[in-house]
Amino acid sequence: MDGEPSRPATASATGSSHHLSPAFPGRAPWGTASKLRAWQQGAMEKYVQEQPRDFLAVATPGAGKTTFALTLASWLLHHHVVQQVTVVAPTEHLKKQWAEAAARIGIKLDPEYSAGPLGREYHGVAVTYAGVGVRPMLHRNRVEQRKTLVILDEIHHAGDSKSWGEACLEAFEPATRRLALTGTPFRSDTNPIPFVAYEEGNDGIRRSAADYTYGYGSALGDGVVRPVIFLSYSGNMRWRTKAGDEIAARLGEPMTKDAVSQAWRTALDPRGDWMPSVLRAADQRLTEVRKAIPDAGALVIASDQDSARAYAKLIRDITGHKATLVLSDDTGASDRIDEFSGNDDRWMVAVRMVSEGVDVPRLAVGVYATTISTPLFFAQAVGRFVRSRRRGETASVFLPTVPDLLTFANEMERERDHVLDKPKKDGEEDPYAESEKEMEEANREQDEDTGEQDMLPFEALESDAVFDRVMYNGAEFGMQAHPGSEEEQDYLGIPGLLEPEQVELLLQKRQARQIAHSRKKPDTDADLLELPAERRPVVTHKELLELRKQLNTMVGAYVHQSGKPHGVIHTELRRVCGGPPSAECTAGQLRQRIAKVQEWATRMH
């Protein structure tokens, strides 16, 4: 590209940005439209002071990473540190969004660039990781010719495949400056992320080191993001294996990993009753939220295109209004997202592609209708609903009662880093891995249940939904109730405009009222659904692991005492106490077996 680009609007060395309009990037904090948010200001000041070649900024979804990055780009261009900008984004839609956001502060990026010289009116290009992967040398030549700032948006995607990571290294290794951005730096694999520094901890494991971190907890305290209320639904599931066996289970109750997966898939089957019940509840919640936020929208994140189409049809049947359907291979998908973002329609249904980076700030209600159970995807999905426009807005996310999802929901404020090394010995990462392995072996020997039938295709037969609990700020509220019941309506009717501490206070009051109502009935008369949380089986995965570990320890001690093998003792416990294999026991059944082993051990003394 010949010639110096025309200079964009400036930002001072301290990072203030008086040129940013209140509309940029559509989420300026209340009363501070002419200034950066405190975290953006802090990150700018750190950058300007240190002038690093590589800088990793980790900021929770909705915090304003785009504003920070473009303000920094403006400063670097103005001070002639760089002459051009390259933005690398995960998707075509995001590439265009970057170009639009940059244009609002006078930085012109070409989102359609493919090869050859760039027009003189442009300050740079916006491309995708996939695009860089196809032609890394094209981009390397560009950064070698002129001093370049490379902004790597959601940089963990550069580790999605070895070829993408290698292409980014090849293309941008000569860059003058590199700014890496992410809301979720952790990955479930150990592929190194290009241009990210890793530091070794005392345990010998290398973890990603961010230069500036702004987590969800901090953003919530600053009023930059919305508090999230998670509404969890369990229910009875029934499915048939390929072998012809019919299996029934209650979502949320302890069961094998394969059974959890199939119960979960049964719940999400649009032909059952679970999805219609949850969509109906979510639509009621949306109606309540729209009393305070008139343009609030709702999104269903679906597993596949067939399910998405079926959910859109259910929404039309329930609400009488058509849902916007966004399918990843549809050429008009990006336009439909933009259209939904700008209107006041109630519902959108999408397959994955809205899970990250796509900015629809009016989304306030979500239904997590996919079986993806990685913390990375969950955090990105929830990130679609936390983008705050004015103080007091709340977000509501509906999800199935699945142990992994409940854990993620309860750990929303936990900051994670990308771990590059796996522990060297089995069991170091998970303190319960060894005991879990022993339990699996014992159950396999005695119960002849290898789980192989769970790997085969299955047919969902029927499902129903039960309102299970509300999770907020790491705490749990409420008790199980039938859809449409007064108990469920109590929680669906929480106002959509509340301060974070008001949400917690209101949830505590509603739970206290329900427990008081429940206690008027003797347990013998009460349906299990009406029992308060403390009188229901524990379903959190962590507590069950603790109980299984305790049982396994007791059995291990009794093995040495009695001389009998593990498997024999587990079988005897099952015969005496009744119930399923240990891996599928409820907390109460595990406690009963622990007490029985203790009784046997005491007798031997």
C-alpha positions in Angstrom: 0.0 0.0 0.0 1.6 3.3 -1.1 1.5 6.5 0.9 0.7 7.4 4.5 -2.9 6.8 5.5 -5.0 9.8 6.5 -4.7 10.1 10.3 -7.7 9.0 12.4 -9.2 11.0 15.2 -6.7 11.1 18.1 -6.5 9.8 21.6 -4.3 11.3 24.3 -1.3 9.4 25.8 -3.4 8.7 28.9 -6.0 6.9 26.8 -8.9 9.4 27.0 -11.0 9.3 23.9 -13.1 12.5 23.6 -13.7 11.7 19.9 -15.7 8.5 20.7 -19.4 9.2 20.1 -22.0 8.0 22.6 -23.1 5.4 20.1 -19.6 3.9 20.0 -19.6 0.9 20.3 -23.3 1.1 21.2 -22.7 0.4 24.9 -21.1 3.5 26.4 -21.4 3.5 30.2 -24.1 5.8 31.6 -23.0 9.3 32.1 -19.5 8.7 30.8 -20.0 8.6 27.0 -17.0 10.9 26.5 -14.6 8.8 28.5 -13.2 5.3 28.6 -14.4 2.9 31.2 -12.1 2.6 34.2 -10.7 -0.8 33.0 -10.1 0.5 29.4 -8.4 3.5 30.8 -6.2 1.3 33.1 -5.3 -1.0 30.3 -4.4 1.9 28.0 -2.2 3.6 30.6 -0.4 0.3 31.2 0.2 -0.2 27.5 1.3 3.4 26.9 3.7 3.2 29.9 5.3 -0.2 28.9 5.0 0.0 25.1 5.2 -3.8 24.7 5.4 -5.6 21.4 2.8 -8.2 22.5 -0.1 -7.4 24.9 -2.8 -9.9 26.0 -6.0 -8.2 27.3 -8.5 -10.6 28.9 -11.9 -8.9 29.5 -15.2 -10.6 30.2 -17.7 -10.7 27.2 -19.6 -7.4 27.1 -16.9 -5.3 28.8 -15.9 -3.4 25.7 -12.8 -5.1 24.3 -13.5 -3.5 20.8 -13.5 0.1 22.3 -10.2 -0.5 24.1 -8.5 -2.1 21.0 -9.6 0.6 18.6 -8.7 3.4 21.0 -5.3 1.9 21.3 -5.1 1.5 17.5 -6.0 5.2 17.1 -3.2 6.2 19.6 -0.6 4.1 17.9 -1.5 5.5 14.4 -1.5 9.1 15.7 1.9 8.7 17.3 3.3 7.0 14.2 4.2 3.9 16.1 2.4 2.0 13.4 1.2 2.9 9.9 -1.5 0.4 9.4 -3.9 -2.0 11.2 -4.8 -5.6 10.6 -7.8 -7.1 12.6 -8.1 -10.9 12.7 -11.6 -12.1 13.8 -13.1 -15.6 14.2 -16.0 -15.2 11.8 -17.1 -13.2 8.6 -19.8 -11.5 10.6 -17.3 -10.3 13.3 -14.9 -9.1 10.6 -17.6 -6.8 9.3 -18.5 -5.6 12.8 -14.9 -4.6 13.4 -14.8 -2.6 10.2 -18.1 -0.8 11.1 -16.9 0.0 14.7 -13.5 1.2 13.4 -15.2 3.5 10.9 -17.1 5.2 13.7 -13.9 6.6 15.1 -12.2 7.4 11.7 -10.2 4.2 11.2 -11.1 2.7 7.8 -10.7 -1.1 7.5 -11.4 -3.1 4.4 -13.5 -6.2 5.4 -13.6 -7.5 1.9 -9.8 -7.6 1.3 -8.5 -10.7 -0.4 -5.3 -9.8 -2.3 -3.2 -7.1 -4.0 -2.7 -3.4 -3.0 -5.1 -1.8 -0.6 -7.0 1.4 -1.6 -5.4 4.6 -0.3 -8.4 5.5 1.7 -8.0 2.5 4.0 -5.9 2.3 7.2 -5.9 -1.5 7.1 -7.9 -4.7 6.7 -10.2 -7.0 8.7 -9.8 -10.7 8.0 -10.7 -14.0 9.5 -8.4 -16.7 11.1 -9.5 -19.0 8.3 -8.5 -16.4 5.7 -5.0 -16.0 7.3 -4.8 -19.9 7.3 -5.3 -20.0 3.5 -2.8 -17.2 2.6 -0.3 -16.5 5.4 2.4 -15.2 3.1 0.0 -12.5 1.7 -0.4 -11.1 5.2 3.3 -11.5 6.1 4.3 -9.4 3.0 1.9 -6.7 4.1 3.2 -6.5 7.7 6.8 -6.5 6.4 6.2 -3.6 4.0 4.7 -1.2 6.6 4.8 -1.0 10.4 1.6 -2.8 11.5 -0.6 -3.3 14.5 -2.2 -6.7 14.5 -5.4 -7.1 16.6 -6.1 -10.7 17.2 -9.7 -10.9 18.4 -10.7 -13.9 20.6 -7.1 -15.2 20.1 -7.8 -18.6 21.6 -9.2 -19.4 18.1 -5.6 -19.3 16.8 -5.2 -22.6 18.7 -8.3 -24.2 17.1 -6.1 -26.1 14.6 -2.4 -26.5 14.3 -2.5 -25.0 10.8 -4.3 -21.8 12.0 -1.7 -21.3 14.8 1.2 -21.9 12.4 -0.3 -19.5 9.8 -0.7 -16.7 12.4 2.9 -17.2 13.5 4.1 -17.1 9.9 1.9 -14.1 8.9 2.4 -11.9 11.9 5.8 -12.7 13.4 7.3 -9.6 11.8 4.5 -7.2 13.0 5.5 -4.1 14.9 2.8 -4.5 17.5 0.4 -7.3 18.4 -2.7 -6.9 20.6 -4.4 -10.2 21.6 -7.9 -10.0 23.0 -10.1 -12.7 24.6 -13.0 -13.0 27.0 -12.2 -16.7 27.6 -8.5 -17.5 27.5 -8.8 -21.1 28.6 -9.0 -24.0 26.2 -9.7 -27.7 26.9 -6.7 -28.7 24.8 -3.0 -28.0 25.2 -2.4 -26.3 21.8 -0.2 -23.2 22.5 -1.8 -19.9 21.4 0.5 -17.8 19.3 2.0 -14.6 20.8 0.7 -15.5 24.3 3.2 -15.7 27.1 3.1 -18.8 29.4 4.5 -18.8 32.9 5.4 -21.9 34.9 3.7 -22.2 38.3 5.1 -23.9 41.4 3.4 -27.1 40.2 5.5 -27.2 37.0 2.5 -26.4 34.8 2.6 -23.5 32.3 -0.4 -21.2 32.2 -1.2 -18.2 30.0 -0.2 -14.8 31.5 -2.4 -11.9 30.7 -1.1 -8.3 30.7 -4.4 -6.9 31.8 -7.4 -8.8 33.1 -11.0 -7.6 33.7 -13.2 -10.4 34.9 -17.0 -10.8 35.1 -17.0 -10.2 38.9 -15.2 -6.8 38.5 -17.4 -5.9 35.5 -20.5 -6.8 37.5 -19.4 -4.6 40.4 -18.8 -1.7 38.1 -22.2 -2.1 36.5 -20.7 -2.8 33.1 -22.3 -6.2 32.6 -25.7 -7.6 33.7 -26.1 -10.0 36.6 -27.2 -13.4 35.3 -30.0 -15.4 36.8 -29.8 -19.1 35.8 -33.1 -21.0 35.8 -32.5 -24.8 35.8 -35.1 -27.4 34.7 -35.0 -31.1 35.4 -37.6 -33.7 34.5 -38.3 -37.4 33.7 -36.7 -38.7 30.5 -37.3 -42.0 28.6 -35.3 -43.3 25.6 -34.7 -46.6 23.8 -31.2 -47.9 23.0 -30.4 -49.5 19.6 -30.5 -52.9 21.5 -34.2 -52.2 22.2 -33.8 -51.5 25.9 -35.9 -48.7 27.3 -34.2 -46.5 29.9 -35.9 -44.0 32.2 -34.0 -41.4 34.3 -34.6 -38.1 35.9 -32.4 -35.3 34.6 -30.1 -34.1 37.4 -30.0 -37.3 39.4 -26.7 -39.1 39.7 -26.0 -41.4 36.7 -23.2 -42.5 34.5 -21.7 -40.0 32.1 -23.2 -41.8 29.0 -26.7 -41.8 30.7 -26.4 -38.1 31.5 -25.6 -37.4 27.8 -28.6 -39.4 26.6 -31.0 -38.0 29.2 -29.8 -34.5 28.1 -30.3 -35.2 24.4 -33.8 -36.6 25.2 -34.7 -33.4 27.0 -33.6 -31.3 24.0 -35.6 -33.4 21.6 -38.3 -31.0 20.2 -40.9 -33.8 20.0 -40.9 -34.2 23.8 -42.6 -32.0 26.4 -39.4 -30.6 28.0 -38.4 -28.1 25.3 -42.0 -26.7 24.9 -42.3 -26.3 28.7 -39.0 -24.5 28.9 -39.6 -22.3 25.9 -43.0 -21.4 27.4 -41.4 -20.4 30.7 -38.6 -18.5 28.9 -41.2 -16.6 26.9 -43.1 -15.7 30.1 -39.8 -14.5 31.6 -39.2 -12.4 28.4 -42.6 -10.8 28.8 -41.8 -9.8 32.4 -38.3 -8.4 31.4 -39.9 -6.4 28.6 -42.0 -4.4 31.1 -38.7 -2.7 32.1 -36.7 -3.3 28.9 -39.3 -2.9 26.1 -37.0 -4.1 23.3 -35.5 -7.1 25.2 -34.9 -10.1 23.0 -34.5 -13.9 23.6 -32.2 -16.4 22.0 -32.2 -20.2 21.8 -28.8 -21.7 21.2 -29.4 -25.0 19.4 -27.2 -28.0 18.7 -28.0 -28.5 15.0 -30.0 -27.1 12.1 -32.9 -29.6 12.3 -33.4 -28.8 16.0 -33.2 -25.1 15.4 -35.9 -25.3 12.8 -38.1 -27.3 15.1 -37.5 -24.9 18.0 -38.5 -22.0 15.7 -41.7 -23.8 14.9 -42.4 -24.4 18.6 -41.9 -20.7 19.4 -44.3 -19.7 16.7 -46.9 -22.2 18.1 -46.4 -20.9 21.7 -46.2 -17.1 21.0 -48.0 -16.7 17.7 -45.0 -14.8 16.4 -42.3 -15.9 14.0 -38.7 -16.4 15.4 -35.7 -15.2 13.5 -33.8 -18.3 12.4 -30.0 -18.1 11.9 -28.3 -21.1 10.3 -24.5 -21.1 9.9 -24.4 -22.2 6.3 -27.0 -19.6 5.2 -25.6 -16.7 3.2 -28.1 -14.3 4.7 -27.3 -15.3 8.4 -25.2 -12.2 9.1 -27.8 -9.8 7.7 -30.5 -11.5 9.8 -28.5 -11.0 13.0 -28.1 -7.3 12.1 -31.8 -7.0 11.4 -32.7 -8.7 14.7 -30.3 -6.5 16.6 -32.0 -3.4 15.3 -35.7 -4.3 15.6 -37.8 -5.3 18.6 -38.8 -8.9 17.6 -39.0 -11.3 20.6 -37.1 -14.5 19.6 -34.0 -15.6 17.6 -32.9 -19.3 17.2 -29.3 -20.0 16.1 -26.9 -22.8 15.7 -23.6 -22.0 17.5 -22.7 -18.9 15.4 -24.2 -16.4 17.9 -22.3 -18.0 20.8 -19.3 -15.6 20.5 -18.6 -12.1 19.7 -21.8 -11.3 17.9 -23.1 -8.1 19.4 -26.9 -8.0 20.0 -27.0 -6.0 23.2 -30.8 -6.3 23.6 -30.6 -10.1 24.2 -31.7 -10.5 27.8 -33.2 -14.1 27.9 -31.4 -17.2 26.7 -32.2 -20.9 26.4 -29.1 -23.2 26.4 -30.4 -26.0 24.1 -27.2 -27.6 23.1 -25.2 -30.5 24.4 -21.9 -28.8 24.2 -20.4 -29.0 27.8 -17.1 -27.2 27.6 -16.5 -24.2 30.0 -15.2 -22.2 27.0 -18.4 -22.5 25.0 -20.7 -22.0 28.0 -18.9 -18.8 29.0 -19.1 -17.5 25.4 -22.8 -18.5 25.2 -23.7 -16.7 28.4 -21.6 -13.7 27.2 -24.3 -13.1 24.6 -26.7 -12.0 27.4 -24.6 -10.0 29.8 -23.9 -6.9 27.7 -25.4 -4.0 29.7 -26.9 -0.9 28.2 -28.2 0.8 31.3 -27.8 0.1 35.0 -30.1 -2.5 36.6 -30.7 -4.7 33.5 -30.7 -8.4 34.4 -30.1 -11.5 32.2 -31.9 -14.8 32.5 -30.5 -18.1 31.1 -32.6 -21.3 31.1 -30.7 -24.6 31.1 -31.1 -28.3 31.8 -30.1 -29.6 35.2 -26.9 -31.2 34.1 -24.0 -31.3 36.6 -21.4 -29.7 34.3 -23.7 -26.8 33.4 -24.6 -26.2 37.1 -20.9 -26.1 37.9 -20.2 -23.6 35.1 -23.1 -21.4 36.2 -21.9 -21.4 39.8 -18.4 -20.4 38.7 -19.3 -17.5 36.5 -16.9 -15.2 38.4 -14.0 -17.5 38.4 -11.1 -16.3 36.2 -9.3 -19.0 34.3 -6.0 -19.2 32.3 -5.1 -21.4 29.4 -3.2 -24.4 30.8 -0.4 -25.6 28.4 0.7 -28.7 30.3 -1.3 -31.7 31.5 -0.3 -33.0 35.0 2.4 -35.7 34.5 0.7 -38.4 36.6 -2.9 -39.5 36.3 -5.1 -38.1 39.0 -3.1 -34.9 39.7 -5.6 -32.7 37.9 -8.7 -34.2 39.5 -8.2 -35.3 43.1 -11.0 -37.8 42.7 -9.9 -39.3 39.3 -8.2 -42.2 41.0 -11.1 -43.2 43.2 -13.5 -42.7 40.3 -11.4 -45.1 38.2 -11.4 -47.7 41.0 -15.2 -47.3 41.4 -15.7 -47.8 37.6 -13.6 -50.9 37.7 -15.5 -52.3 40.6 -18.9 -51.6 39.0 -17.8 -53.0 35.7 -16.6 -56.3 37.3 -19.7 -56.8 39.3 -22.5 -55.3 37.3 -21.3 -56.2 33.8 -22.3 -52.7 32.7 -19.5 -51.5 30.4 -21.6 -48.6 29.0 -21.1 -49.8 25.5 -24.8 -49.8 24.8 -24.8 -46.1 25.6 -22.4 -45.4 22.8 -24.9 -46.7 20.2 -27.6 -44.6 18.6 -30.7 -44.1 20.6 -34.3 -43.0 20.2 -35.8 -40.3 22.5 -39.3 -41.5 23.6 -40.7 -38.9 26.0 -39.7 -36.1 28.4 -41.3 -33.7 30.8 -40.0 -30.6 32.5 -39.8 -29.8 36.2 -38.7 -26.3 37.5 -35.6 -27.2 39.6 -33.8 -24.2 41.0 -32.5 -20.7 40.4 -28.7 -20.0 40.6 -27.4 -16.6 41.2 -24.0 -15.3 42.2 -22.8 -18.8 43.2 -25.9 -19.5 45.5 -28.9 -21.7 44.8 -32.6 -20.8 45.5 -36.0 -22.3 45.2 -37.5 -25.8 45.2 -38.7 -28.1 42.5 -42.1 -27.3 41.1 -44.4 -28.2 38.1 -44.3 -25.9 35.1 -47.1 -23.4 35.4 -47.2 -23.7 39.2 -47.3 -20.7 41.5 -43.8 -21.6 42.7 -42.4 -21.4 39.2 -44.3 -18.2 38.4 -42.7 -16.6 41.5 -39.3 -16.8 39.9 -40.3 -16.1 36.3 -41.9 -12.9 37.6 -38.7 -11.3 39.0 -38.5 -7.7 37.7 -36.1 -7.3 34.8 -34.6 -4.1 36.2 -32.8 -4.6 39.5 -29.5 -3.9 41.1 -27.4 -7.1 41.8 -27.9 -6.9 45.5 -31.7 -6.5 45.0 -31.7 -9.7 42.9 -30.2 -11.7 45.7 -32.5 -10.2 48.4 -35.6 -10.9 46.3 -34.5 -14.5 45.6 -33.9 -15.0 49.4 -37.4 -13.7 50.2 -39.1 -15.9 47.6 -37.3 -19.0 48.7 -38.1 -18.3 52.4 -41.8 -17.9 51.5 -41.8 -21.1 49.6 -40.1 -23.1 52.3 -42.5 -21.8 54.9 -45.4 -22.8 52.6 -43.9 -26.2 52.1 -43.4 -26.9 55.8 -47.1 -26.6 56.5 -47.5 -30.0 54.9 -46.0 -33.1 56.4 -43.4 -34.8 54.2 -45.6 -37.8 53.8 -48.3 -35.6 52.1 -45.9 -33.5 50.0 -44.9 -34.4 46.5 -41.1 -34.6 46.1 -41.4 -31.6 43.8 -42.7 -29.5 46.7 -39.9 -30.4 49.1 -37.5 -27.5 49.9 -33.9 -27.8 48.7 -32.5 -29.0 52.1 -34.9 -32.0 52.1 -34.2 -33.1 48.5 -31.4 -35.3 47.3 -28.1 -33.5 46.7 -27.4 -33.2 43.0 -24.2 -31.2 42.8 -21.5 -33.1 41.2 -18.8 -32.0 43.7 -20.8 -33.3 46.7 -21.5 -36.6 45.0 -17.8 -37.0 44.1 -16.9 -36.3 47.8 -19.4 -39.0 49.0 -18.2 -41.5 46.4 -14.6 -40.8 47.4 -15.6 -41.3 51.1 -17.3 -44.6 50.3 -14.4 -45.8 48.2 -11.9 -44.9 51.0 -14.1 -46.9 53.5 -14.3 -49.8 51.2 -10.6 -49.7 50.6 -9.9 -49.8 54.3 -12.4 -52.7 54.7 -10.6 -54.6 51.9 -7.4 -54.7 54.0 -9.4 -55.6 57.1 -11.5 -58.4 55.6 -9.3 -59.7 52.8 -12.3 -59.5 50.4 -11.8 -57.8 47.0 -13.3 -54.3 46.2 -15.9 -55.7 43.8 -17.2 -58.3 46.3 -17.8 -55.6 49.0 -19.5 -53.3 46.5 -21.8 -56.1 45.4 -22.6 -57.0 49.0 -23.4 -53.4 49.8 -25.7 -53.2 46.9 -27.5 -56.4 47.9 -27.9 -55.3 51.6 -28.8 -51.6 51.0 -30.5 -51.9 47.6 -30.3 -49.4 44.8 -28.2 -49.1 41.6 -24.5 -49.3 41.0 -22.5 -46.8 43.1 -21.9 -44.6 40.1 -25.6 -44.0 39.8 -26.5 -43.7 43.6 -28.1 -40.7 45.1 -26.4 -38.9 48.0 -28.7 -40.7 50.4 -27.9 -44.1 49.0 -24.2 -43.4 49.2 -24.5 -42.3 52.8 -26.4 -45.5 53.6 -23.6 -47.6 52.2 -21.0 -45.6 54.0 -22.8 -46.2 57.3 -23.1 -49.9 56.5 -19.3 -50.3 55.8 -18.6 -48.5 59.1 -20.9 -50.9 60.9 -19.1 -53.9 59.3 -15.7 -52.5 60.2 -16.7 -51.8 63.8 -18.0 -55.4 64.2 -14.6 -56.8 63.1 -12.9 -54.8 65.8 
